[in-house]
Amino acid sequence: MSTQQAMCRDCFAIFKAAPRCPECRSPRILAHAELTTLTIAHMDCDAFYASVEKRDNPAIRDKPVIIGGGHRGVVSTACYIARIKGVHSAMPMFKALKLCPEAVVIKPRMSAYVEVSAQIRAFMAELTPAIEPLSLDEAFLDLTGTEKLHGAPPAVMMGRLVKRMEDELGISGSIGLSHNKFLAKLASDLDKPKGFSIIGKAETESFLMPLPIKKIWGAGKVMQASLQKDGIRTFADLRRRNRKTLVDRYGTMGDRLWHLSRGEDYRNINASTAVKSISKETTFNDDIKDPDILDGYIWRLSEQVSDRAKTKGQMGKVVTLKVKQSNFKSLTRRITLTDPTQVADVIYSHAKPLLQSVIDKAPFRLIGVGISTLTKAAESHSFASFLDPDASKREQVERAADQIKQKFGKDAIRKGRSLR
């Protein structure tokens, strides 16, 4: 008889491994020898942006959906129907539409995604305070010591988490459970969508050895190319390399590679990890050099950054403008404010002169606006500048407009410059 423990994915009963759950007879069984002892989890929503759009518009539920914008833009994410056709994140839109011409293309609605993300984060916070978000749709959780509090092992709590997400929010997620962050993140990607995978301590080495180096989290294309050039294509190849050799060749990354090839990751889950910046950019269908048209984009991007900052309760003290020329060369300009802000009018008023400083480099194929050096917003804080006596009035007008948009929709009130 098997000594493995098992968990029912439907009723979350724990029992000795069997073909079906003895409680509800479900065949959806997760069995593993270390099922009830592993405490480090990674939750990754399944095609998050696309899932939110399908939830909010049932008419597109069974259609391929691509979140992105413009013929020359890139794919933010794609649903699994579109992925079957070969569409993937960061792919140029024109390539994605060649692969899947029947796709429904939707521009990102960041405010909607942020709202759902906050709801998921609140669910997680009921399980453990040790949460390290990586983005809106994924996070690490350390559930060490929570079994007595919840009366169930971490595997059960994570199973309940994704079920609650589906039942209450209509969003599915995949779980990875292991003994460190690297392996938990690796596990969460093994069986998407709606997966739950475990990598135990006993099987770590045998599991890793045949994997390709592209599975190394944090090793980009340049690093992968260097490794392959040196004859390192799998974890087994890495493990055969001497630690000093890897450090001499790749520096601190070489030391990390040596540890990861052995399944070792000593990083703690950092619950204090904060968002470092808020930005929004757009890629044009055709290169643009008209200052008035570019100014309109600056305003709309400033509004979108402001909306996200308000949703997150953040203010930024540095305003950044990014443009990309026809030859793909990127230019970035920044200005530090006297006081941090989340107000669109303030962001725009500082991004506009930054644009003027590079307008002679036009035409541009991409433009972006962002804020950084973030702090928590405080309603009592005055965002007005003493050098601009009208700033306070404009801020009051903007916040009144926010209330109107919240009640009647984002298009209920618009500034003339947004129509450029």
C-alpha positions in Angstrom: 0.0 0.0 0.0 1.3 3.5 -0.9 2.6 5.6 2.0 1.9 8.8 0.1 -0.6 11.2 1.5 -3.3 12.6 -0.8 -5.5 15.6 -0.9 -8.9 15.9 -2.7 -8.9 18.9 -5.0 -12.7 19.3 -4.5 -13.4 18.7 -0.8 -9.8 19.0 0.5 -9.9 15.9 2.6 -6.5 14.4 3.5 -6.1 10.6 3.2 -3.7 7.8 2.2 -3.3 7.9 -1.6 -6.2 6.3 -3.5 -7.7 6.5 -6.9 -10.7 8.5 -5.5 -11.5 10.7 -2.5 -13.1 8.5 0.2 -15.2 11.5 1.3 -16.7 12.8 -2.0 -15.5 10.2 -4.5 -13.8 12.9 -6.7 -11.0 11.6 -8.9 -9.2 14.9 -8.6 -6.5 13.7 -6.3 -3.1 15.3 -5.5 -0.7 12.8 -3.9 2.8 13.3 -2.6 5.0 12.0 0.2 5.7 15.6 1.5 2.1 16.9 0.9 1.5 18.1 4.5 5.0 19.3 5.3 5.9 21.8 2.6 5.2 25.4 3.4 6.5 27.7 0.6 3.9 28.4 -2.1 3.6 30.3 -5.3 0.2 31.3 -6.7 0.0 32.4 -10.3 -3.4 33.5 -11.9 -4.2 31.8 -15.2 -4.0 34.3 -18.1 -5.1 37.0 -15.6 -6.0 40.0 -17.7 -7.8 37.8 -20.3 -9.6 36.0 -17.5 -10.9 39.2 -16.1 -12.1 40.3 -19.5 -13.9 37.0 -20.1 -15.5 37.1 -16.7 -16.8 40.6 -17.3 -18.0 39.8 -20.9 -19.4 36.2 -21.2 -19.9 36.7 -24.9 -16.1 36.2 -25.5 -15.7 33.4 -23.0 -15.1 30.8 -25.7 -13.2 33.0 -28.1 -9.4 33.6 -28.3 -8.6 36.8 -26.5 -5.5 38.9 -26.7 -4.8 41.8 -24.3 -2.7 44.4 -26.0 -3.1 47.4 -28.3 -2.3 48.6 -31.8 -0.8 46.8 -34.8 2.7 47.8 -33.6 2.0 47.1 -29.9 2.8 44.0 -28.0 0.8 41.3 -26.3 0.3 41.8 -22.6 -1.3 38.4 -22.2 -3.3 35.9 -24.2 -6.0 33.4 -23.1 -5.2 29.7 -23.4 -7.2 29.4 -26.6 -5.0 32.0 -28.3 -1.9 30.4 -26.8 -2.7 27.1 -28.5 -2.2 29.1 -31.8 1.2 30.2 -30.6 0.4 33.6 -29.2 2.4 34.6 -26.1 3.2 37.6 -23.9 5.6 40.2 -25.3 4.9 39.0 -28.9 4.4 41.9 -31.4 0.7 42.3 -32.1 1.1 41.9 -35.9 2.7 38.5 -35.3 0.0 37.5 -32.9 -2.8 38.4 -35.3 -1.1 36.5 -38.1 -1.1 33.4 -35.9 -4.7 34.0 -34.6 -6.5 36.5 -36.9 -9.9 35.6 -35.3 -8.7 36.8 -31.9 -10.7 39.4 -29.9 -8.1 42.2 -29.1 -8.8 44.2 -26.0 -6.8 47.2 -24.6 -5.7 46.6 -21.0 -8.1 47.9 -18.3 -5.6 48.3 -15.5 -8.1 49.7 -12.9 -10.2 46.5 -13.3 -7.1 44.2 -12.9 -5.8 46.2 -9.9 -9.2 45.8 -8.2 -9.3 42.0 -8.7 -5.7 41.7 -7.6 -6.5 43.6 -4.4 -9.3 41.2 -3.7 -7.0 38.2 -4.2 -4.4 39.7 -2.0 -7.0 40.1 0.8 -7.8 36.4 0.5 -4.1 35.6 0.9 -3.8 37.9 3.9 -6.3 35.7 5.7 -3.9 32.8 5.4 -0.6 34.4 6.3 1.0 37.8 6.6 4.1 36.6 4.8 3.1 37.5 1.2 5.6 38.7 -1.4 3.7 39.9 -4.6 5.7 39.7 -7.8 3.0 41.4 -9.9 -0.8 41.9 -9.9 -1.4 38.2 -10.7 1.2 36.2 -8.7 2.8 36.1 -5.3 4.8 33.9 -2.9 3.3 32.9 0.4 5.2 31.5 3.4 2.7 29.3 5.4 5.3 28.1 8.0 3.6 27.7 11.3 0.0 28.4 10.1 -1.3 24.8 10.4 -2.3 25.2 14.0 -4.0 28.5 13.2 -6.1 27.1 10.3 -6.4 23.5 11.4 -5.1 22.3 8.1 -1.7 22.0 6.3 -0.5 24.6 3.8 -1.5 22.4 0.8 -5.1 22.5 1.9 -5.1 26.2 2.5 -3.7 26.9 -1.0 -6.3 24.6 -2.5 -9.0 26.5 -0.7 -7.6 29.8 -1.8 -7.8 29.0 -5.6 -11.3 27.5 -5.1 -12.4 30.7 -3.3 -10.9 32.8 -6.2 -13.0 30.8 -8.7 -16.2 30.8 -6.6 -16.2 34.5 -5.5 -14.2 36.2 -8.3 -14.4 34.0 -11.3 -10.6 33.9 -11.6 -8.6 30.6 -11.7 -5.0 30.2 -10.5 -2.3 27.6 -10.4 -0.3 26.6 -7.3 3.3 25.5 -6.8 4.3 24.1 -3.4 7.8 23.3 -2.4 10.6 24.0 0.2 11.9 27.2 -1.3 10.9 30.1 -3.6 12.7 29.0 -6.7 11.1 25.5 -6.7 7.6 26.8 -5.8 7.6 29.2 -8.7 8.9 26.4 -11.0 6.2 24.1 -9.8 3.3 26.6 -10.4 4.1 26.6 -14.1 4.1 22.8 -14.5 0.4 22.2 -14.9 -1.4 25.4 -16.0 -4.2 26.3 -16.0 -5.8 25.3 -12.7 -2.8 23.3 -11.7 -1.4 22.3 -8.3 2.1 20.8 -8.4 4.5 19.8 -5.7 8.3 19.5 -5.8 9.5 17.8 -2.6 13.0 17.8 -1.0 13.6 14.1 -1.8 12.9 14.5 -5.5 14.6 17.9 -6.1 17.8 16.7 -7.7 16.1 14.1 -10.0 13.5 16.6 -11.0 15.9 19.4 -11.9 18.6 17.5 -13.8 16.9 17.1 -17.2 15.4 20.6 -17.2 16.6 23.1 -19.8 18.3 26.2 -18.5 15.5 28.4 -19.7 13.7 27.3 -16.6 16.1 29.3 -14.4 14.1 32.2 -13.0 16.1 35.4 -13.6 18.3 34.1 -16.4 17.4 36.2 -19.4 18.1 35.6 -23.1 21.6 37.0 -23.0 22.6 34.9 -20.0 21.0 31.8 -21.6 22.9 32.4 -24.8 26.2 32.7 -22.8 25.5 29.5 -21.0 24.7 27.6 -24.2 27.8 29.0 -25.8 29.7 27.4 -22.9 28.0 24.1 -23.4 25.5 24.5 -20.6 22.0 23.5 -21.8 20.5 21.7 -18.8 20.6 21.8 -15.0 22.7 18.6 -15.2 25.3 20.5 -17.3 25.3 23.3 -14.6 25.7 20.8 -11.8 28.9 19.3 -13.4 30.5 22.8 -13.3 32.8 23.7 -10.4 31.5 26.5 -8.3 34.6 28.6 -8.6 34.5 28.2 -12.4 31.0 29.5 -12.6 31.8 32.5 -10.3 34.9 33.3 -12.3 32.9 33.2 -15.6 29.6 34.7 -14.5 30.3 36.6 -11.3 27.6 36.7 -8.6 25.1 35.1 -11.1 27.5 32.1 -11.3 27.3 31.5 -7.6 23.5 31.7 -7.8 23.5 29.3 -10.7 25.6 26.8 -8.7 23.0 26.9 -5.9 20.0 26.7 -8.1 21.4 23.7 -10.0 21.2 21.9 -6.6 17.7 23.2 -5.9 19.0 25.6 -3.2 17.4 29.0 -2.7 17.9 30.6 0.7 15.9 33.8 0.0 13.2 34.6 2.5 9.7 35.6 1.4 9.9 39.4 1.8 6.5 40.6 2.9 7.7 44.2 2.7 8.4 44.2 -1.0 6.8 47.2 -2.5 5.9 48.5 -5.9 8.8 50.7 -7.0 7.1 52.6 -9.9 3.8 53.0 -11.7 4.0 53.6 -15.5 2.0 53.3 -18.6 3.2 53.3 -22.3 1.7 53.0 -25.7 3.2 51.9 -29.1 1.8 53.7 -32.1 0.6 52.2 -35.3 2.7 54.7 -37.2 5.6 56.9 -36.1 4.4 60.3 -34.7 6.2 63.6 -34.7 3.2 66.1 -34.3 3.7 67.8 -30.9 0.0 68.3 -30.4 -0.8 64.6 -31.0 2.0 63.6 -28.7 0.8 66.0 -26.1 -2.6 64.3 -26.2 -0.9 60.9 -25.5 1.0 62.5 -22.6 -2.2 63.6 -21.0 -4.0 60.2 -21.4 -1.0 58.3 -20.1 -0.8 60.7 -17.1 -4.4 60.0 -16.4 -3.9 56.2 -16.5 -0.8 56.5 -14.3 -2.8 58.7 -11.9 -5.7 56.2 -11.9 -3.4 53.3 -10.9 -1.6 55.4 -8.3 -5.0 56.3 -6.7 -6.1 52.7 -6.8 -2.9 51.6 -5.1 -2.9 54.5 -2.6 0.5 55.6 -3.8 2.2 58.9 -4.7 5.4 59.4 -6.7 8.1 62.1 -6.3 9.8 61.4 -9.7 8.0 61.8 -13.0 9.5 59.9 -15.9 9.0 60.3 -19.7 10.1 57.5 -22.0 10.1 57.6 -25.8 11.4 55.2 -28.4 12.6 56.4 -31.8 12.0 54.8 -35.2 15.4 53.1 -34.9 14.2 51.5 -31.6 16.6 53.7 -29.5 15.0 54.6 -26.2 15.3 58.0 -24.5 14.4 58.6 -20.9 14.0 61.9 -19.0 13.1 62.4 -15.3 12.3 65.2 -13.0 12.1 65.2 -9.2 9.1 67.0 -7.7 9.1 69.1 -4.6 6.2 67.0 -3.2 5.0 63.5 -4.2 1.8 63.3 -6.3 -0.8 61.0 -7.7 -2.7 63.8 -9.5 -2.9 63.5 -13.3 -2.7 67.3 -13.8 0.6 67.4 -11.9 2.1 64.4 -13.6 1.1 65.8 -17.0 2.4 69.3 -16.2 5.9 67.9 -15.5 5.9 65.3 -18.3 5.0 67.9 -20.9 8.3 69.8 -20.6 10.2 66.5 -20.6 8.6 65.8 -24.0 9.5 69.2 -25.3 13.1 68.5 -24.3 13.2 65.5 -26.7 10.8 66.6 -29.4 13.6 67.3 -31.8 14.3 63.6 -31.7 10.9 62.7 -33.1 9.2 60.9 -34.8 8.5 58.3 -32.1 7.1 54.8 -32.2 6.4 54.6 -28.5 5.8 57.0 -25.6 5.4 56.3 -21.9 4.8 58.2 -18.6 5.6 57.0 -15.1 6.1 58.0 -11.5 8.6 56.5 -9.0 10.1 57.0 -5.5 6.7 56.0 -4.2 5.2 56.7 -0.9 1.8 56.0 0.7 -0.9 58.5 -0.1 -2.4 60.5 2.8 -5.7 62.2 2.1 -4.8 65.1 4.5 -1.6 65.8 2.5 -1.6 68.8 0.3 -0.4 68.1 -3.2 -0.5 71.7 -4.3 2.7 73.6 -5.0 3.3 76.9 -3.3 4.8 78.1 -6.7 1.4 77.4 -8.4 -1.5 79.0 -6.5 -4.0 77.4 -8.9 -2.7 73.8 -8.4 -5.0 73.3 -5.4 -8.1 74.3 -7.4 -7.1 72.0 -10.3 -6.6 69.1 -7.8 -10.0 69.7 -6.3 -11.5 69.7 -9.8 -9.7 66.5 -10.7 -10.9 64.7 -7.5 -14.5 65.9 -8.2 -14.1 64.5 -11.7 -12.9 61.2 -10.3 -16.1 60.9 -8.2 -18.2 61.6 -11.3 -16.3 58.9 -13.3 -16.6 56.4 -10.5 -20.4 57.0 -10.4 -21.1 57.3 -14.2 -18.2 55.7 -15.9 -14.7 56.8 -17.0 -16.0 58.6 -20.2 -18.6 60.7 -18.3 -16.2 63.6 -18.1 -13.1 64.2 -20.3 -10.6 67.0 -20.9 -10.3 68.5 -24.3 -6.6 67.6 -24.6 -7.5 63.9 -24.2 -9.2 64.1 -27.7 -6.0 65.1 -29.5 
